[in-house]
Amino acid sequence: MDQIARREAPVVLVVDDDLVGRTLVHEALAVEGFSVIEADCGDKALSIFETHRPDLVVMDALMPGMDGFQACKSLRNLPGGLDVPVLMLTGMEDVEAIARAFEAGAADFATKPIPWQLLTHRVRYLLRAKRAFEALRQSEARLASAQRIARLGHWEQDLGTGDFHWSEQLSEIFGLPAGTLVANLDAALEYVHPDDRDAVRTARAAVSDKKTSRVDFRVLWADDTVRFMHENAEILLDELAEPARVVGTIQDITERKEAEERARYLANYDELTTLANRRLVVDQLGAALARARRASRVVATLFVDLDHFKRINDSLGHAVGDRLLQRITERLRTCVRGSDVVGSAGEADEPSSPVIGRLGGDEFIVVLTDLPHPLDADRVARRILRAIREPLTVEGHEIVVTATIGISLFPNDGHDVDTLLRNADAAMYHAKERGRDDHQFYDLSMNATAIERLTLETELHRALEEDQFRLYFQPQVDSRTGYVTGAEALLRWQHPSRGLLAPEIFVALAEETGLIVPIGEWIVREACAQAKAWNNAGHGPLRVAINLSARQFKRSDLRAMIEQTVEAAGLSPALLELEITEGVVMESTGENVATIRALRAKGFRIAVDDFGTGYSSLSCLTRLPIDRVKIDRSFVHNVLTDSQDAALSTAIVAMAGALRLECVAVGVESQDQAEFLVSLGCQYLQGYFISPPLSAEDLTRRLQASTATHAAPLPRSGS
């Protein structure tokens, strides 16, 4: 078949029992550049057809044994036989013979003797028609394939005749058996969810030659499965600019709808506990305050923090810690009973209903609304403390955990959401200082948190002036080779009295106060200097990644600062990777886009950090010059135990591949996680399984050892 595919001259099979006639046809075609093969009977013609697969067959109708009519009919049943045109030649001129030829499958018919010049023209015409038909068929196949992949179908109705066409792809996405005939649009409405039929009718009635109608609706499959559809419909005009046809496309957008619904869910609820998140707590607390002002009622904000929860995570693992948080959530729901209804996923967002939420980690908020007396908050707090301290068993471990609660009251302790949350937090810290497993109402003397914040801000200024910051580097390895190809620069603070501090302690304050800008400049200088040193020492090409915050992008000179620092260090821009968060991606309009594009044009690498945790859209990813995405550690952590995290990780790797982006999995803690991610096609890995963050000196020693021992590819399952 490869030999047949590579030939240039069209091959014509000439079938005739008459040697003279066969020879004359052969010569006439060969002179015009055709490659000709011959057969003297129908049986031989079929055998030659199977081995040579000619482009066209010229066949005499009357032959002894199997005549041309029988041979043509048999040829059509052979593989590829339907695609090859057959030109039937005969001395008969009767209509019956012509009809027999076409019934047998002939593409054309000519009577002998036929002028040889005319014969070659007929042959060329048939070959052109064949090529056009093949191109059309391939185009239709590509369109059908694209529509099948996109879960897209189309319909069309002739406004003059009423003729209606319904594509096979539509039957498929409507859950109908193959070959189901849908007579018209009214018949199609029978498959639309009853609650959506009026909206579909209204949208279709609104379509005109100047307006395209768009409508989303649901379809009910026979098994009661609900699928979401999006329809576009428009009117096409004829050559007189009169409406001629109405055409529409319908796409199955169920997965998109589910993703949107999940995004809305994640925007308002904590995924682990299904409780309201900070955003929803703030919204509902604001609504409760508005109503309390009108009714002169009390609103209590309870800040609940589990005592020594980190010890449980460190000793028993995050899986046990997560399950413990879920069990604590159940107890909180039980405690807030009766009129103290708990708002959570799936429940109506009544502004009058109290709500319990998780702010993150081991911190919870309970908002009690419409309290007739402040002592009601005390009663609920005591009930919560008693319930939490009851022993519980999690995955075979008996655990006793306690909590500390801070309480602020409206209107006594604040008139707005921020003040009440801040004061409840301050009361909670005051209760912890008194010994934990207790609750405390806020009073004005509780300003320790504010003082501590001011102290930390002052110390941050001093840290910058006295060079107290340090960079640690967490290696990134290529899973195919095992070599370290890059490292992420991570900020640490060598506090003179508190020791080495993680960024979680001070980066948020640095962002808020703007100190992140000069700290960011220091990070760029140090990262460039270290990257230059490693590459000069022969450990390259080794790329260093640094994080750029949203606050830094507000600076008009960010691009100039980075370019000048890299140039001063003598470092190639390709060896510095700039990591931006999904928040920066979503805000990437105007100046941000110009900055990112300009930096990429200079050769800097651009990566999206913590991918999947925010709300970045594919349009942003395709609009910006991004080189790689980093799968957030929250997905990697549960990739082997949580089907949703596994599915999200799989989707991110697949999406990165489709967009030709590199993919880095962050937070890889075990060989099983590494093997699973590598099996998905994730090439680069970062996490404690590879290495913890290291000082520059320690990473240098590792690079030297890796060079000396020849790193090998990471192990894969079954190898």
Residue pairs with C-beta under 8 A, 6 or more apart in sequence:
1 53
4 11
4 52
4 53
7 35
9 33
9 34
9 35
10 34
10 35
10 55
10 56
10 127
11 34
11 35
11 36
11 37
11 52
11 53
11 54
11 55
11 56
12 29
12 34
12 35
12 36
12 37
12 54
12 55
12 56
12 57
12 58
12 123
13 36
13 37
13 38
13 39
13 45
13 48
13 49
13 52
13 54
13 56
13 57
13 58
13 59
14 22
14 25
14 26
14 29
14 36
14 37
14 38
14 39
14 58
14 59
15 22
15 38
15 39
15 40
15 41
15 42
15 44
15 45
15 57
15 58
15 59
15 60
15 63
15 68
15 71
16 22
16 25
16 38
16 40
16 59
16 60
16 63
16 89
17 40
17 41
17 60
17 63
17 64
18 60
19 40
21 60
21 112
22 38
22 40
24 116
25 36
25 58
25 89
25 116
25 119
26 36
26 38
28 116
28 119
28 120
29 36
29 58
29 119
29 120
29 123
30 36
32 120
32 124
34 120
34 123
37 48
37 52
37 54
39 45
39 47
39 48
41 63
41 64
41 65
41 66
42 63
42 65
42 66
42 67
42 68
42 70
42 71
42 74
43 65
43 66
43 71
45 57
45 59
45 71
45 75
46 71
46 74
46 75
46 78
48 54
49 57
49 75
49 78
49 81
49 84
50 78
50 79
53 80
53 84
54 84
55 84
55 127
55 130
56 84
56 85
56 86
56 87
56 123
56 126
56 127
56 130
57 72
57 75
57 84
57 85
57 86
57 87
58 87
58 89
58 119
58 123
59 68
59 71
59 72
59 86
59 87
59 88
59 89
59 106
60 68
60 88
60 89
60 90
61 67
61 68
61 69
61 88
61 89
61 90
61 92
61 97
61 100
61 101
62 68
62 90
62 91
62 92
63 71
66 74
68 88
68 89
68 90
68 101
68 104
69 88
69 100
69 101
69 104
70 104
72 86
72 88
72 101
72 104
72 105
72 106
73 104
73 105
75 81
75 84
75 86
75 105
76 82
76 104
76 105
82 105
83 130
83 133
83 134
84 130
85 107
85 108
85 126
85 127
85 129
85 130
86 105
86 106
86 107
86 108
87 106
87 107
87 108
87 109
87 110
87 122
87 123
87 126
88 101
88 104
88 106
88 108
88 109
88 110
89 110
89 111
89 112
89 114
90 97
90 101
90 109
90 111
90 112
91 111
91 112
92 111
93 111
98 109
101 109
102 109
107 126
107 129
108 122
108 126
110 118
110 119
110 122
114 122
144 168
144 169
146 152
147 153
147 154
147 167
147 169
148 169
148 172
150 251
151 173
151 251
151 252
151 253
152 169
152 173
152 249
152 250
152 251
152 252
153 166
153 167
153 168
153 169
153 170
153 171
153 172
153 173
153 174
153 249
153 250
153 251
154 167
154 169
154 170
154 247
154 248
154 249
154 250
155 164
155 165
155 166
155 167
155 170
155 182
155 185
155 188
155 247
155 248
155 250
156 164
156 165
156 245
156 246
156 247
156 248
157 163
157 164
157 165
157 184
157 185
157 245
157 246
157 247
158 164
158 244
158 245
159 235
159 243
159 244
159 245
159 246
160 244
162 184
164 182
164 183
164 184
164 185
166 181
166 182
166 188
168 178
170 182
170 250
171 177
171 178
171 179
171 180
171 182
172 178
173 219
173 227
173 229
173 250
173 251
173 252
174 188
174 191
174 219
174 221
174 227
175 191
175 219
175 221
175 222
175 223
175 225
175 227
176 182
176 191
182 188
185 204
189 197
189 200
189 201
191 219
191 220
192 200
192 217
192 218
192 219
192 220
193 217
193 218
193 219
193 220
193 226
195 218
196 217
196 218
197 217
199 215
199 217
200 215
200 217
200 231
202 215
203 213
203 214
203 215
203 231
203 233
204 213
204 215
204 233
204 246
204 248
206 213
207 213
207 233
207 234
207 235
207 246
208 235
209 235
209 237
209 243
211 234
212 232
212 233
212 234
213 231
213 232
213 233
213 234
214 230
214 231
214 232
215 230
215 231
216 228
216 229
216 230
216 231
216 253
217 228
217 229
217 231
218 226
218 227
218 228
218 229
219 226
219 227
219 228
219 229
220 226
221 227
227 252
227 254
228 252
228 253
228 254
228 256
228 257
229 250
229 251
229 252
229 253
230 250
230 251
230 253
231 248
231 249
231 250
231 251
232 248
232 249
233 246
233 247
233 248
233 249
234 246
234 247
234 248
235 243
235 244
235 245
235 246
235 247
236 243
236 244
236 245
236 246
236 247
237 243
237 244
238 244
263 615
265 271
265 345
267 277
267 279
267 615
268 276
268 277
268 279
268 280
269 275
269 276
269 277
269 280
269 344
269 345
270 276
270 277
270 357
270 358
270 360
272 322
272 325
272 326
272 358
273 325
273 326
273 329
273 358
274 329
274 344
274 345
274 346
275 329
275 342
275 344
275 345
275 356
275 357
275 358
275 364
276 284
276 343
276 344
276 355
276 356
276 357
276 358
277 357
277 358
277 359
278 357
278 359
278 360
278 365
280 343
280 349
280 355
280 357
281 355
281 357
281 359
281 365
281 367
282 417
282 421
284 343
284 349
284 351
284 353
284 355
284 367
285 299
285 301
285 355
285 367
285 417
285 420
285 421
286 417
287 351
288 299
288 351
288 352
288 354
288 367
288 369
288 370
289 299
289 410
289 415
289 416
289 417
289 420
291 297
291 351
291 352
291 369
291 370
292 298
292 299
292 369
292 370
292 410
292 411
293 411
295 370
297 369
297 370
297 371
297 372
298 370
298 371
298 372
298 373
298 374
298 376
298 377
298 409
298 410
298 411
299 367
299 368
299 369
299 370
299 371
299 409
299 410
299 420
300 367
300 368
300 371
300 374
300 376
300 377
300 380
300 407
300 408
300 409
300 410
301 365
301 366
301 367
301 407
301 408
301 409
301 410
301 420
301 421
301 423
301 424
302 365
302 366
302 367
302 368
302 377
302 380
302 381
302 384
302 405
302 406
302 407
302 424
302 439
303 363
303 364
303 365
303 405
303 406
303 407
303 408
303 421
303 424
303 425
303 427
303 428
304 332
304 363
304 364
304 365
304 366
304 384
304 403
304 404
304 405
304 428
305 362
305 363
305 364
305 403
305 404
305 405
305 406
305 428
305 432
306 328
306 362
306 388
306 401
306 402
306 403
307 401
307 402
307 403
307 404
307 432
307 436
307 437
308 401
309 321
309 324
309 361
309 362
309 401
312 320
312 321
312 324
312 399
312 401
313 320
313 321
316 394
316 397
316 399
318 637
319 395
319 641
320 394
320 395
320 397
320 399
323 394
323 395
324 392
324 394
324 399
324 401
325 358
325 362
327 392
327 394
328 364
328 388
328 401
328 403
329 356
329 358
329 364
331 384
331 387
331 388
331 390
332 342
332 356
332 364
332 366
332 384
332 387
332 388
333 342
333 344
333 356
334 387
335 380
335 383
335 384
335 387
336 342
336 354
336 356
336 366
336 368
336 380
336 384
339 354
339 370
340 354
340 368
340 380
341 350
341 353
341 354
342 354
342 355
342 356
343 349
343 350
343 353
343 354
343 355
343 356
344 356
347 353
352 369
352 370
353 369
354 366
354 367
354 368
354 369
355 366
355 367
356 364
356 365
356 366
356 367
357 364
357 365
357 366
357 367
358 364
358 365
359 365
365 421
365 424
366 380
366 384
368 376
368 377
368 380
371 377
374 409
374 412
374 441
377 407
377 409
377 441
378 407
378 439
378 441
381 405
381 407
381 439
382 439
384 403
384 405
385 402
385 403
385 405
385 437
385 438
385 439
388 401
388 402
388 403
389 400
389 401
389 402
389 403
389 437
391 398
391 399
391 400
392 398
392 399
392 400
392 401
393 399
402 436
402 437
403 437
404 428
404 431
404 432
404 436
404 437
404 438
404 439
405 428
405 431
405 438
405 439
405 440
406 423
406 424
406 425
406 426
406 427
406 428
406 429
406 430
406 431
406 439
406 440
406 442
407 424
407 427
407 439
407 440
407 441
407 442
408 414
408 419
408 420
408 421
408 423
408 424
408 427
408 441
408 442
409 441
409 442
410 420
413 419
413 420
413 423
413 442
414 420
414 422
414 423
422 449
423 442
423 446
424 442
425 449
426 442
426 446
426 447
426 448
426 449
426 450
427 440
427 441
427 442
427 443
427 446
428 440
429 446
429 448
429 449
430 440
430 446
430 448
431 438
431 439
431 440
433 448
434 440
453 509
456 505
456 506
456 509
457 509
457 513
457 515
459 495
460 506
460 509
460 510
460 513
460 515
461 515
462 468
463 469
463 493
463 495
464 515
464 518
464 519
464 522
468 493
468 494
468 495
468 496
469 491
469 492
469 493
469 494
469 519
469 522
469 523
470 491
470 492
470 493
470 494
470 500
470 695
471 489
471 490
471 491
471 492
471 523
471 526
471 527
471 530
471 696
472 489
472 490
472 491
472 492
472 693
472 694
472 695
473 487
473 488
473 489
473 490
473 530
473 544
473 693
473 694
473 695
473 696
473 699
474 487
474 488
474 490
474 686
474 687
474 690
474 691
474 692
474 693
474 694
475 484
475 486
475 487
475 686
475 690
475 691
475 694
475 699
475 702
476 484
476 485
476 486
476 487
476 488
476 545
476 664
476 684
476 685
476 686
476 690
477 483
477 484
477 485
477 684
477 685
477 686
477 690
477 711
477 714
478 485
478 683
478 684
479 674
479 677
479 678
479 682
479 683
479 684
479 685
479 713
479 714
480 683
480 713
481 711
481 712
481 713
482 711
482 712
482 713
482 714
483 706
483 711
484 542
484 702
484 703
484 706
484 711
485 541
485 542
485 543
485 684
486 542
486 543
486 544
486 545
486 577
486 684
487 542
487 543
487 544
487 545
487 699
488 544
488 545
488 546
488 547
488 579
488 686
489 523
489 526
489 527
489 530
489 544
489 545
489 546
489 547
490 503
490 693
491 503
491 507
491 519
491 523
492 500
492 501
492 502
492 503
493 500
493 501
493 503
493 505
493 506
494 500
494 501
495 501
507 516
509 515
510 516
510 519
511 549
511 551
514 551
516 549
516 551
516 552
517 551
517 552
517 555
520 548
520 549
520 552
521 561
521 565
523 546
523 547
524 546
524 561
524 562
524 565
524 566
525 565
525 569
527 544
527 546
527 576
528 544
528 565
528 566
528 568
528 569
528 571
528 576
529 569
530 544
530 696
531 542
531 543
531 544
531 569
531 571
531 575
531 576
532 569
532 570
532 571
533 696
534 540
534 542
534 544
534 700
534 703
535 541
535 542
535 571
535 575
537 700
538 707
539 700
539 703
539 704
539 707
540 575
541 574
541 575
542 575
542 703
543 574
543 575
543 576
543 577
543 605
544 575
544 576
544 577
545 576
545 577
545 578
545 579
545 605
545 607
546 576
546 577
546 578
546 579
547 579
547 580
547 581
547 609
548 558
548 578
548 579
548 580
548 584
549 581
549 584
550 581
550 583
550 584
550 587
552 558
553 580
553 584
553 587
553 592
553 595
555 561
556 591
558 595
559 595
559 598
559 599
562 576
562 578
562 599
562 604
563 573
563 599
563 602
566 573
566 576
566 604
572 603
573 599
573 602
573 603
573 604
574 603
574 604
574 605
576 604
576 605
577 604
577 605
577 606
577 607
577 627
577 628
578 599
578 604
578 605
578 606
578 607
579 607
579 608
579 609
579 630
580 588
580 596
580 606
580 607
580 608
580 609
581 608
581 609
581 610
581 614
582 608
582 609
582 610
582 611
582 613
582 614
582 615
582 616
583 614
584 592
585 608
585 614
585 616
585 620
585 621
585 624
586 614
586 615
586 616
586 617
586 620
588 596
588 620
588 623
588 624
593 623
593 624
596 606
596 624
596 625
597 624
597 625
599 606
600 606
600 625
600 627
601 625
605 627
605 628
606 624
606 625
606 626
606 627
606 628
607 626
607 627
607 628
607 629
607 630
607 664
608 616
608 621
608 626
608 628
608 629
608 630
609 630
610 630
610 632
610 666
611 629
611 630
611 631
611 632
611 652
612 631
612 632
612 635
612 648
612 652
613 632
613 634
618 655
621 629
621 659
621 661
622 659
626 661
627 661
627 662
628 656
628 661
628 662
628 663
628 664
628 684
629 652
629 655
629 656
629 661
629 662
629 663
629 664
630 663
630 664
630 665
630 666
630 686
631 649
631 652
631 653
631 663
631 664
631 665
631 666
631 677
631 682
632 666
632 667
633 666
633 667
633 687
634 645
634 667
635 645
635 648
635 649
635 652
636 645
636 649
636 665
636 666
636 667
636 668
636 669
636 673
636 677
636 687
637 645
637 667
637 669
638 645
639 645
639 646
639 649
639 673
639 676
639 677
640 646
640 672
640 673
640 676
646 676
649 665
649 677
649 680
649 682
650 680
652 663
653 663
653 677
653 680
653 681
653 682
654 680
654 681
655 661
656 662
656 663
657 663
657 681
662 683
662 684
663 681
663 682
663 683
663 684
664 682
664 684
664 685
664 686
665 673
665 677
665 682
665 684
665 685
665 686
665 687
666 686
666 687
667 686
667 687
667 688
668 674
668 677
668 685
668 686
668 687
668 688
668 689
668 690
669 687
669 688
669 689
670 689
671 689
671 715
673 687
673 689
674 685
674 689
674 690
674 714
675 714
675 715
675 716
675 717
676 717
677 685
678 685
678 714
678 716
679 716
679 717
685 714
691 699
691 702
694 702
